[in-house]
Amino acid sequence: MLFMTLNKLKMRKGLTEDLKTKIDVFYALGRLTEKEYSELMDIPYEEVGEDENIAENE
């Protein structure tokens, strides 16, 4: 529900600095997933598989 509300705000007023700040705060608090955050901030989202994630950490 939070994602839909933020997305509607983005469509109406655009991605303003104020909205970016709100999105960042909700993401930092764990209220948005990485995928939702990426979509709201217009950042390409790439799902990393578990095997790829382990390889990057080694």
DSSP file (Angstrom, degrees, kcal/mol; ACC not computed):
  #  RESIDUE AA STRUCTURE BP1 BP2  ACC     N-H-->O    O-->H-N    N-H-->O    O-->H-N    TCO  KAPPA ALPHA  PHI   PSI    X-CA   Y-CA   Z-CA
    1    1 A M     >        0   0    0      0, 0.0     4,-2.2     0, 0.0     5,-0.2   0.000 360.0 360.0 360.0 -41.8    0.0    0.0    0.0
    2    2 A L  H  >  +     0   0    0      1,-0.2     4,-2.6     2,-0.2     5,-0.2   0.915 360.0  52.6 -61.1 -42.7    2.8    2.4    0.8
    3    3 A F  H  > S+     0   0    0      1,-0.2     4,-2.5     2,-0.2    -1,-0.2   0.922 108.9  49.1 -59.4 -45.3    4.4    1.6   -2.5
    4    4 A M  H  > S+     0   0    0      2,-0.2     4,-2.1     1,-0.2    -1,-0.2   0.896 111.3  49.8 -63.3 -40.0    1.2    2.4   -4.4
    5    5 A T  H  X S+     0   0    0     -4,-2.2     4,-2.1     2,-0.2    -2,-0.2   0.930 112.8  45.7 -64.1 -46.2    0.8    5.7   -2.5
    6    6 A L  H  X S+     0   0    0     -4,-2.6     4,-2.3     1,-0.2    -2,-0.2   0.881 111.5  53.1 -64.7 -37.4    4.4    6.8   -3.3
    7    7 A N  H  X S+     0   0    0     -4,-2.5     4,-2.1    -5,-0.2    -1,-0.2   0.889 108.0  50.4 -65.6 -39.0    4.0    5.8   -6.9
    8    8 A K  H  X S+     0   0    0     -4,-2.1     4,-2.2     2,-0.2    -2,-0.2   0.907 110.0  50.2 -64.8 -41.7    0.8    7.9   -7.2
    9    9 A L  H  X S+     0   0    0     -4,-2.1     4,-2.7     1,-0.2     5,-0.5   0.911 109.7  51.5 -61.0 -41.8    2.7   10.9   -5.8
   10   10 A K  H  X S+     0   0    0     -4,-2.3     4,-1.8     1,-0.2    -2,-0.2   0.897 110.3  48.5 -62.3 -41.1    5.5   10.3   -8.2
   11   11 A M  H  < S+     0   0    0     -4,-2.1    -1,-0.2     2,-0.2    -2,-0.2   0.875 116.2  43.2 -67.6 -37.3    3.1   10.2  -11.1
   12   12 A R  H  < S+     0   0    0     -4,-2.2    -2,-0.2    -5,-0.1    -1,-0.2   0.927 133.6  13.3 -75.0 -46.2    1.3   13.4  -10.1
   13   13 A K  H  < S-     0   0    0     -4,-2.7    -3,-0.2     1,-0.3    -2,-0.2   0.498 101.9-121.0-113.3  -6.3    4.2   15.6   -9.1
   14   14 A G     <  -     0   0    0     -4,-1.8     2,-1.6    -5,-0.5    -1,-0.3  -0.246  52.5 -47.1  86.7 177.3    7.2   13.9  -10.5
   15   15 A L  S    S-     0   0    0     -4,-0.1    -1,-0.1    -2,-0.1    -5,-0.1  -0.626  72.9-179.8 -88.8  81.9   10.2   12.7   -8.6
   16   16 A T     >  -     0   0    0     -2,-1.6     4,-2.4     1,-0.1     5,-0.2  -0.298  42.4-108.7 -78.6 165.3   10.9   15.7   -6.5
   17   17 A E  H  > S+     0   0    0      1,-0.2     4,-2.1     2,-0.2     5,-0.1   0.876 120.9  54.1 -61.4 -37.9   13.7   16.0   -3.9
   18   18 A D  H  > S+     0   0    0      2,-0.2     4,-2.0     1,-0.2    -1,-0.2   0.911 109.6  46.2 -63.1 -43.3   11.2   15.9   -1.1
   19   19 A L  H  > S+     0   0    0      2,-0.2     4,-2.6     1,-0.2    -2,-0.2   0.887 109.6  54.7 -67.8 -38.9    9.7   12.6   -2.5
   20   20 A K  H  X S+     0   0    0     -4,-2.4     4,-2.5     1,-0.2    -2,-0.2   0.910 107.8  50.4 -59.4 -42.0   13.2   11.2   -3.0
   21   21 A T  H  X S+     0   0    0     -4,-2.1     4,-2.2     2,-0.2    -2,-0.2   0.919 110.9  48.2 -62.6 -44.4   14.0   11.9    0.7
   22   22 A K  H  X S+     0   0    0     -4,-2.0     4,-2.5     2,-0.2     5,-0.2   0.915 111.4  49.8 -62.6 -43.4   10.8   10.2    1.8
   23   23 A I  H  X S+     0   0    0     -4,-2.6     4,-2.3     1,-0.2    -2,-0.2   0.916 110.2  51.2 -62.1 -43.3   11.5    7.1   -0.4
   24   24 A D  H  X S+     0   0    0     -4,-2.5     4,-2.6     2,-0.2    -1,-0.2   0.909 110.7  48.5 -59.6 -43.3   15.0    6.9    1.1
   25   25 A V  H  X S+     0   0    0     -4,-2.2     4,-2.0     2,-0.2    -2,-0.2   0.937 111.8  48.0 -64.8 -47.1   13.7    7.1    4.7
   26   26 A F  H  <>S+     0   0    0     -4,-2.5     5,-2.7     1,-0.2     6,-0.8   0.873 113.6  48.6 -62.8 -36.3   11.1    4.4    4.0
   27   27 A Y  H ><5S+     0   0    0     -4,-2.3     3,-1.3     4,-0.2    -1,-0.2   0.921 109.9  51.2 -68.0 -43.9   13.7    2.2    2.4
   28   28 A A  H 3<5S+     0   0    0     -4,-2.6    -2,-0.2     1,-0.3    -1,-0.2   0.840 109.6  50.7 -62.3 -33.3   16.2    2.7    5.2
   29   29 A L  T 3<5S-     0   0    0     -4,-2.0    -1,-0.3    -5,-0.2    -2,-0.2   0.472 118.3-112.5 -84.1  -1.9   13.5    1.7    7.7
   30   30 A G  T < 5S+     0   0    0     -3,-1.3    -3,-0.2    -4,-0.2    -2,-0.1   0.654  83.7 121.9  82.9  15.4   12.7   -1.5    5.8
   31   31 A R  S   <S+     0   0    0     -5,-2.7     2,-0.4    -6,-0.2    -4,-0.2   0.663  71.5  48.4 -84.4 -16.4    9.2   -0.4    4.7
   32   32 A L  S    S-     0   0    0     -6,-0.8    -2,-0.1    -5,-0.1     2,-0.1  -0.951  82.5-128.1-122.1 143.8   10.1   -0.7    1.0
   33   33 A T     >  -     0   0    0     -2,-0.4     4,-2.7     1,-0.1     5,-0.2  -0.372  31.1-106.8 -79.4 168.0   11.8   -3.7   -0.7
   34   34 A E  H  > S+     0   0    0      1,-0.2     4,-2.5     2,-0.2     5,-0.2   0.880 122.2  51.8 -62.1 -37.8   14.9   -3.2   -2.9
   35   35 A K  H  > S+     0   0    0      2,-0.2     4,-2.2     1,-0.2    -1,-0.2   0.921 111.2  46.2 -65.7 -44.7   12.8   -3.8   -6.0
   36   36 A E  H  > S+     0   0    0      2,-0.2     4,-2.5     1,-0.2     5,-0.2   0.916 112.8  50.7 -63.9 -43.3   10.1   -1.2   -4.9
   37   37 A Y  H  X S+     0   0    0     -4,-2.7     4,-2.4     1,-0.2    -2,-0.2   0.935 110.4  49.3 -58.9 -47.7   12.9    1.3   -4.1
   38   38 A S  H  <>S+     0   0    0     -4,-2.5     5,-2.9     1,-0.2     4,-0.4   0.902 111.7  48.6 -59.7 -42.6   14.5    0.8   -7.5
   39   39 A E  H ><5S+     0   0    0     -4,-2.2     3,-0.8     1,-0.2    -1,-0.2   0.917 113.1  46.5 -65.9 -42.9   11.3    1.3   -9.3
   40   40 A L  H 3<5S+     0   0    0     -4,-2.5    -1,-0.2     1,-0.2    -2,-0.2   0.861 116.1  44.8 -67.4 -35.1   10.4    4.5   -7.4
   41   41 A M  T 3<5S-     0   0    0     -4,-2.4    -1,-0.2    -5,-0.2    -2,-0.2   0.376 111.4-118.6 -91.6   4.6   13.8    6.0   -7.9
   42   42 A D  T < 5 +     0   0    0     -3,-0.8    -3,-0.2    -4,-0.4    -4,-0.1   0.886  65.5 143.3  58.8  42.2   14.0    5.0  -11.6
   43   43 A I      < -     0   0    0     -5,-2.9    -1,-0.2    -6,-0.2    -2,-0.1  -0.941  58.9-108.9-110.1 131.4   17.1    2.8  -11.0
   44   44 A P        -     0   0    0      0, 0.0     2,-0.5     0, 0.0    -5,-0.0  -0.389  33.9-143.6 -60.0 132.0   17.3   -0.5  -13.0
   45   45 A Y        -     0   0    0     -2,-0.1     2,-0.5   -10,-0.1   -10,-0.1  -0.870  17.0-173.7-103.2 126.6   16.8   -3.4  -10.6
   46   46 A E        -     0   0    0     -2,-0.5     2,-0.4     2,-0.0   -11,-0.0  -0.975  19.5-138.2-120.6 120.2   18.7   -6.6  -11.2
   47   47 A E        -     0   0    0     -2,-0.5     2,-0.6     1,-0.0    -2,-0.0  -0.622  17.3-149.4 -75.7 129.2   17.9   -9.6   -9.1
   48   48 A V        -     0   0    0     -2,-0.4    -1,-0.0     4,-0.0    -2,-0.0  -0.884  12.7-131.2-102.3 124.9   21.1  -11.3   -7.9
   49   49 A G     >  -     0   0    0     -2,-0.6     4,-2.2     1,-0.1     5,-0.2  -0.266  24.1-109.2 -69.5 162.0   20.8  -15.0   -7.4
   50   50 A E  H  > S+     0   0    0      1,-0.2     4,-2.0     2,-0.2     5,-0.2   0.882 118.3  51.8 -61.2 -40.3   22.1  -16.6   -4.2
   51   51 A D  H  > S+     0   0    0      1,-0.2     4,-2.0     2,-0.2    -1,-0.2   0.898 110.6  47.7 -64.2 -41.3   25.1  -18.2   -6.1
   52   52 A E  H  > S+     0   0    0      1,-0.2     4,-1.8     2,-0.2    -1,-0.2   0.885 109.9  53.0 -66.9 -38.9   26.1  -14.9   -7.6
   53   53 A N  H  X S+     0   0    0     -4,-2.2     4,-1.3     1,-0.2    -2,-0.2   0.892 109.5  48.3 -64.1 -40.9   25.9  -13.1   -4.3
   54   54 A I  H  X S+     0   0    0     -4,-2.0     4,-0.8     1,-0.2     3,-0.3   0.909 109.3  53.3 -66.3 -42.0   28.1  -15.6   -2.6
   55   55 A A  H  < S+     0   0    0     -4,-2.0     3,-0.5     1,-0.2    -1,-0.2   0.858 106.8  52.5 -62.0 -35.9   30.7  -15.4   -5.4
   56   56 A E  H  < S+     0   0    0     -4,-1.8    -1,-0.2     1,-0.2    -2,-0.2   0.824 107.2  52.6 -69.5 -30.8   30.8  -11.6   -5.0
   57   57 A N  H  <        0   0    0     -4,-1.3    -1,-0.2    -3,-0.3    -2,-0.2   0.627 360.0 360.0 -81.2 -13.9   31.5  -11.9   -1.3
   58   58 A E     <        0   0    0     -4,-0.8    -1,-0.2    -3,-0.5    -2,-0.1   0.460 360.0 360.0 -85.4 360.0   34.5  -14.3   -1.7
